[in-house]
Amino acid sequence: MAEYVDTGEEFTIDEKVNVDGSLRFKIHNSKGETYYITINETYVW
């Protein structure tokens, strides 16, 4: 499933996870929803 984050949405990075050599981030939002995303670290503050 592919989803996009809209401007104004806020997520907290819980941890970095290595899946078969690919870096993923476990994140959650204020609604308590948890996601695992693939992202380029260049764009994460």
PDB file with one MODEL, atoms N, CA, C and O in Angstrom:
MODEL        1
ATOM      1  N   MET A   1       0.846  -1.159   0.000  1.00  0.00           N
ATOM      2  CA  MET A   1       0.000   0.000   0.000  1.00  0.00           C
ATOM      3  C   MET A   1       0.897   1.229   0.000  1.00  0.00           C
ATOM      4  O   MET A   1       1.874   1.295   0.746  1.00  0.00           O
ATOM      5  N   ALA A   2       0.566   2.182  -0.825  1.00  0.00           N
ATOM      6  CA  ALA A   2       1.320   3.431  -0.867  1.00  0.00           C
ATOM      7  C   ALA A   2       0.413   4.569  -0.447  1.00  0.00           C
ATOM      8  O   ALA A   2      -0.708   4.701  -0.938  1.00  0.00           O
ATOM      9  N   GLU A   3       0.902   5.379   0.457  1.00  0.00           N
ATOM     10  CA  GLU A   3       0.155   6.551   0.907  1.00  0.00           C
ATOM     11  C   GLU A   3       1.101   7.729   0.937  1.00  0.00           C
ATOM     12  O   GLU A   3       2.321   7.565   0.936  1.00  0.00           O
ATOM     13  N   TYR A   4       0.534   8.903   0.965  1.00  0.00           N
ATOM     14  CA  TYR A   4       1.328  10.121   1.001  1.00  0.00           C
ATOM     15  C   TYR A   4       0.993  10.913   2.254  1.00  0.00           C
ATOM     16  O   TYR A   4      -0.124  10.849   2.767  1.00  0.00           O
ATOM     17  N   VAL A   5       1.968  11.655   2.734  1.00  0.00           N
ATOM     18  CA  VAL A   5       1.772  12.528   3.884  1.00  0.00           C
ATOM     19  C   VAL A   5       1.464  13.917   3.349  1.00  0.00           C
ATOM     20  O   VAL A   5       2.202  14.444   2.517  1.00  0.00           O
ATOM     21  N   ASP A   6       0.378  14.509   3.821  1.00  0.00           N
ATOM     22  CA  ASP A   6      -0.010  15.846   3.387  1.00  0.00           C
ATOM     23  C   ASP A   6       0.667  16.916   4.235  1.00  0.00           C
ATOM     24  O   ASP A   6       1.069  16.665   5.371  1.00  0.00           O
ATOM     25  N   THR A   7       0.785  18.087   3.676  1.00  0.00           N
ATOM     26  CA  THR A   7       1.324  19.232   4.403  1.00  0.00           C
ATOM     27  C   THR A   7       0.507  19.463   5.665  1.00  0.00           C
ATOM     28  O   THR A   7      -0.724  19.452   5.623  1.00  0.00           O
ATOM     29  N   GLY A   8       1.179  19.668   6.773  1.00  0.00           N
ATOM     30  CA  GLY A   8       0.496  19.928   8.034  1.00  0.00           C
ATOM     31  C   GLY A   8       0.330  18.704   8.908  1.00  0.00           C
ATOM     32  O   GLY A   8       0.054  18.831  10.101  1.00  0.00           O
ATOM     33  N   GLU A   9       0.496  17.507   8.330  1.00  0.00           N
ATOM     34  CA  GLU A   9       0.419  16.299   9.149  1.00  0.00           C
ATOM     35  C   GLU A   9       1.714  16.171   9.941  1.00  0.00           C
ATOM     36  O   GLU A   9       2.794  16.477   9.436  1.00  0.00           O
ATOM     37  N   GLU A  10       1.598  15.722  11.173  1.00  0.00           N
ATOM     38  CA  GLU A  10       2.780  15.569  12.012  1.00  0.00           C
ATOM     39  C   GLU A  10       2.916  14.123  12.454  1.00  0.00           C
ATOM     40  O   GLU A  10       1.946  13.492  12.873  1.00  0.00           O
ATOM     41  N   PHE A  11       4.129  13.613  12.355  1.00  0.00           N
ATOM     42  CA  PHE A  11       4.432  12.253  12.761  1.00  0.00           C
ATOM     43  C   PHE A  11       5.665  12.268  13.646  1.00  0.00           C
ATOM     44  O   PHE A  11       6.523  13.141  13.513  1.00  0.00           O
ATOM     45  N   THR A  12       5.752  11.315  14.535  1.00  0.00           N
ATOM     46  CA  THR A  12       6.920  11.128  15.381  1.00  0.00           C
ATOM     47  C   THR A  12       7.636   9.871  14.925  1.00  0.00           C
ATOM     48  O   THR A  12       7.011   8.826  14.744  1.00  0.00           O
ATOM     49  N   ILE A  13       8.950   9.970  14.738  1.00  0.00           N
ATOM     50  CA  ILE A  13       9.742   8.796  14.382  1.00  0.00           C
ATOM     51  C   ILE A  13      10.037   8.038  15.665  1.00  0.00           C
ATOM     52  O   ILE A  13      10.659   8.573  16.583  1.00  0.00           O
ATOM     53  N   ASP A  14       9.585   6.786  15.724  1.00  0.00           N
ATOM     54  CA  ASP A  14       9.792   5.959  16.905  1.00  0.00           C
ATOM     55  C   ASP A  14      11.131   5.239  16.867  1.00  0.00           C
ATOM     56  O   ASP A  14      11.830   5.160  17.876  1.00  0.00           O
ATOM     57  N   GLU A  15      11.484   4.715  15.700  1.00  0.00           N
ATOM     58  CA  GLU A  15      12.756   4.004  15.578  1.00  0.00           C
ATOM     59  C   GLU A  15      13.080   3.748  14.121  1.00  0.00           C
ATOM     60  O   GLU A  15      12.202   3.774  13.258  1.00  0.00           O
ATOM     61  N   LYS A  16      14.366   3.500  13.857  1.00  0.00           N
ATOM     62  CA  LYS A  16      14.810   3.071  12.537  1.00  0.00           C
ATOM     63  C   LYS A  16      14.819   1.552  12.529  1.00  0.00           C
ATOM     64  O   LYS A  16      15.240   0.921  13.499  1.00  0.00           O
ATOM     65  N   VAL A  17      14.354   0.967  11.436  1.00  0.00           N
ATOM     66  CA  VAL A  17      14.282  -0.484  11.321  1.00  0.00           C
ATOM     67  C   VAL A  17      14.970  -0.891  10.022  1.00  0.00           C
ATOM     68  O   VAL A  17      14.700  -0.307   8.972  1.00  0.00           O
ATOM     69  N   ASN A  18      15.855  -1.886  10.080  1.00  0.00           N
ATOM     70  CA  ASN A  18      16.520  -2.394   8.890  1.00  0.00           C
ATOM     71  C   ASN A  18      15.786  -3.643   8.422  1.00  0.00           C
ATOM     72  O   ASN A  18      15.742  -4.648   9.132  1.00  0.00           O
ATOM     73  N   VAL A  19      15.209  -3.577   7.223  1.00  0.00           N
ATOM     74  CA  VAL A  19      14.472  -4.705   6.657  1.00  0.00           C
ATOM     75  C   VAL A  19      15.194  -5.148   5.392  1.00  0.00           C
ATOM     76  O   VAL A  19      15.139  -4.466   4.368  1.00  0.00           O
ATOM     77  N   ASP A  20      15.866  -6.282   5.462  1.00  0.00           N
ATOM     78  CA  ASP A  20      16.616  -6.823   4.320  1.00  0.00           C
ATOM     79  C   ASP A  20      17.547  -5.785   3.697  1.00  0.00           C
ATOM     80  O   ASP A  20      17.645  -5.689   2.474  1.00  0.00           O
ATOM     81  N   GLY A  21      18.225  -5.014   4.532  1.00  0.00           N
ATOM     82  CA  GLY A  21      19.176  -4.023   4.058  1.00  0.00           C
ATOM     83  C   GLY A  21      18.561  -2.691   3.663  1.00  0.00           C
ATOM     84  O   GLY A  21      19.275  -1.788   3.226  1.00  0.00           O
ATOM     85  N   SER A  22      17.260  -2.555   3.807  1.00  0.00           N
ATOM     86  CA  SER A  22      16.568  -1.311   3.460  1.00  0.00           C
ATOM     87  C   SER A  22      16.135  -0.597   4.735  1.00  0.00           C
ATOM     88  O   SER A  22      15.480  -1.193   5.591  1.00  0.00           O
ATOM     89  N   LEU A  23      16.501   0.680   4.864  1.00  0.00           N
ATOM     90  CA  LEU A  23      16.165   1.447   6.057  1.00  0.00           C
ATOM     91  C   LEU A  23      14.706   1.869   6.024  1.00  0.00           C
ATOM     92  O   LEU A  23      14.240   2.447   5.043  1.00  0.00           O
ATOM     93  N   ARG A  24      13.995   1.580   7.092  1.00  0.00           N
ATOM     94  CA  ARG A  24      12.593   1.991   7.259  1.00  0.00           C
ATOM     95  C   ARG A  24      12.488   2.749   8.571  1.00  0.00           C
ATOM     96  O   ARG A  24      13.327   2.601   9.459  1.00  0.00           O
ATOM     97  N   PHE A  25      11.462   3.549   8.679  1.00  0.00           N
ATOM     98  CA  PHE A  25      11.169   4.240   9.917  1.00  0.00           C
ATOM     99  C   PHE A  25       9.813   3.791  10.434  1.00  0.00           C
ATOM    100  O   PHE A  25       8.844   3.720   9.678  1.00  0.00           O
ATOM    101  N   LYS A  26       9.749   3.489  11.721  1.00  0.00           N
ATOM    102  CA  LYS A  26       8.470   3.232  12.380  1.00  0.00           C
ATOM    103  C   LYS A  26       8.027   4.579  12.924  1.00  0.00           C
ATOM    104  O   LYS A  26       8.728   5.184  13.735  1.00  0.00           O
ATOM    105  N   ILE A  27       6.856   5.056  12.478  1.00  0.00           N
ATOM    106  CA  ILE A  27       6.359   6.365  12.886  1.00  0.00           C
ATOM    107  C   ILE A  27       4.936   6.243  13.414  1.00  0.00           C
ATOM    108  O   ILE A  27       4.246   5.259  13.146  1.00  0.00           O
ATOM    109  N   HIS A  28       4.502   7.253  14.168  1.00  0.00           N
ATOM    110  CA  HIS A  28       3.103   7.293  14.606  1.00  0.00           C
ATOM    111  C   HIS A  28       2.611   8.737  14.586  1.00  0.00           C
ATOM    112  O   HIS A  28       3.395   9.685  14.637  1.00  0.00           O
ATOM    113  N   ASN A  29       1.293   8.874  14.510  1.00  0.00           N
ATOM    114  CA  ASN A  29       0.698  10.210  14.525  1.00  0.00           C
ATOM    115  C   ASN A  29      -0.084  10.414  15.811  1.00  0.00           C
ATOM    116  O   ASN A  29      -0.130   9.525  16.661  1.00  0.00           O
ATOM    117  N   SER A  30      -0.698  11.582  15.955  1.00  0.00           N
ATOM    118  CA  SER A  30      -1.416  11.905  17.191  1.00  0.00           C
ATOM    119  C   SER A  30      -2.691  11.093  17.363  1.00  0.00           C
ATOM    120  O   SER A  30      -3.274  11.077  18.447  1.00  0.00           O
ATOM    121  N   LYS A  31      -3.128  10.419  16.307  1.00  0.00           N
ATOM    122  CA  LYS A  31      -4.316   9.562  16.385  1.00  0.00           C
ATOM    123  C   LYS A  31      -3.962   8.162  16.876  1.00  0.00           C
ATOM    124  O   LYS A  31      -4.842   7.321  17.058  1.00  0.00           O
ATOM    125  N   GLY A  32      -2.657   7.913  17.091  1.00  0.00           N
ATOM    126  CA  GLY A  32      -2.220   6.604  17.551  1.00  0.00           C
ATOM    127  C   GLY A  32      -2.007   5.603  16.434  1.00  0.00           C
ATOM    128  O   GLY A  32      -1.796   4.419  16.697  1.00  0.00           O
ATOM    129  N   GLU A  33      -2.058   6.061  15.183  1.00  0.00           N
ATOM    130  CA  GLU A  33      -1.852   5.176  14.042  1.00  0.00           C
ATOM    131  C   GLU A  33      -0.353   5.008  13.808  1.00  0.00           C
ATOM    132  O   GLU A  33       0.397   5.984  13.824  1.00  0.00           O
ATOM    133  N   THR A  34       0.080   3.761  13.592  1.00  0.00           N
ATOM    134  CA  THR A  34       1.490   3.457  13.377  1.00  0.00           C
ATOM    135  C   THR A  34       1.712   3.057  11.929  1.00  0.00           C
ATOM    136  O   THR A  34       0.910   2.327  11.345  1.00  0.00           O
ATOM    137  N   TYR A  35       2.806   3.540  11.356  1.00  0.00           N
ATOM    138  CA  TYR A  35       3.155   3.239   9.973  1.00  0.00           C
ATOM    139  C   TYR A  35       4.635   2.880   9.908  1.00  0.00           C
ATOM    140  O   TYR A  35       5.426   3.304  10.750  1.00  0.00           O
ATOM    141  N   TYR A  36       4.994   2.101   8.910  1.00  0.00           N
ATOM    142  CA  TYR A  36       6.388   1.837   8.582  1.00  0.00           C
ATOM    143  C   TYR A  36       6.606   2.428   7.202  1.00  0.00           C
ATOM    144  O   TYR A  36       5.911   2.073   6.250  1.00  0.00           O
ATOM    145  N   ILE A  37       7.573   3.330   7.092  1.00  0.00           N
ATOM    146  CA  ILE A  37       7.780   4.015   5.826  1.00  0.00           C
ATOM    147  C   ILE A  37       9.228   3.886   5.366  1.00  0.00           C
ATOM    148  O   ILE A  37      10.143   3.710   6.170  1.00  0.00           O
ATOM    149  N   THR A  38       9.404   3.976   4.067  1.00  0.00           N
ATOM    150  CA  THR A  38      10.722   4.070   3.465  1.00  0.00           C
ATOM    151  C   THR A  38      10.917   5.531   3.107  1.00  0.00           C
ATOM    152  O   THR A  38      10.041   6.150   2.502  1.00  0.00           O
ATOM    153  N   ILE A  39      12.051   6.077   3.476  1.00  0.00           N
ATOM    154  CA  ILE A  39      12.255   7.501   3.248  1.00  0.00           C
ATOM    155  C   ILE A  39      13.745   7.785   3.087  1.00  0.00           C
ATOM    156  O   ILE A  39      14.588   7.055   3.609  1.00  0.00           O
ATOM    157  N   ASN A  40      14.047   8.821   2.383  1.00  0.00           N
ATOM    158  CA  ASN A  40      15.414   9.275   2.236  1.00  0.00           C
ATOM    159  C   ASN A  40      15.746  10.141   3.448  1.00  0.00           C
ATOM    160  O   ASN A  40      15.058  11.129   3.704  1.00  0.00           O
ATOM    161  N   GLU A  41      16.781   9.790   4.190  1.00  0.00           N
ATOM    162  CA  GLU A  41      17.144  10.516   5.415  1.00  0.00           C
ATOM    163  C   GLU A  41      17.435  11.997   5.166  1.00  0.00           C
ATOM    164  O   GLU A  41      17.378  12.798   6.099  1.00  0.00           O
ATOM    165  N   THR A  42      17.743  12.367   3.936  1.00  0.00           N
ATOM    166  CA  THR A  42      18.021  13.751   3.594  1.00  0.00           C
ATOM    167  C   THR A  42      16.845  14.654   3.931  1.00  0.00           C
ATOM    168  O   THR A  42      17.038  15.828   4.246  1.00  0.00           O
ATOM    169  N   TYR A  43      15.616  14.117   3.869  1.00  0.00           N
ATOM    170  CA  TYR A  43      14.413  14.921   4.045  1.00  0.00           C
ATOM    171  C   TYR A  43      13.799  14.802   5.430  1.00  0.00           C
ATOM    172  O   TYR A  43      12.704  15.317   5.657  1.00  0.00           O
ATOM    173  N   VAL A  44      14.471  14.138   6.362  1.00  0.00           N
ATOM    174  CA  VAL A  44      13.944  13.967   7.719  1.00  0.00           C
ATOM    175  C   VAL A  44      14.736  14.857   8.661  1.00  0.00           C
ATOM    176  O   VAL A  44      15.966  14.817   8.670  1.00  0.00           O
ATOM    177  N   TRP A  45      14.032  15.667   9.460  1.00  0.00           N
ATOM    178  CA  TRP A  45      14.703  16.545  10.421  1.00  0.00           C
ATOM    179  C   TRP A  45      14.616  15.964  11.784  1.00  0.00           C
ATOM    180  O   TRP A  45      15.122  16.552  12.739  1.00  0.00           O
TER     181      TRP A  45
ENDMDL
END
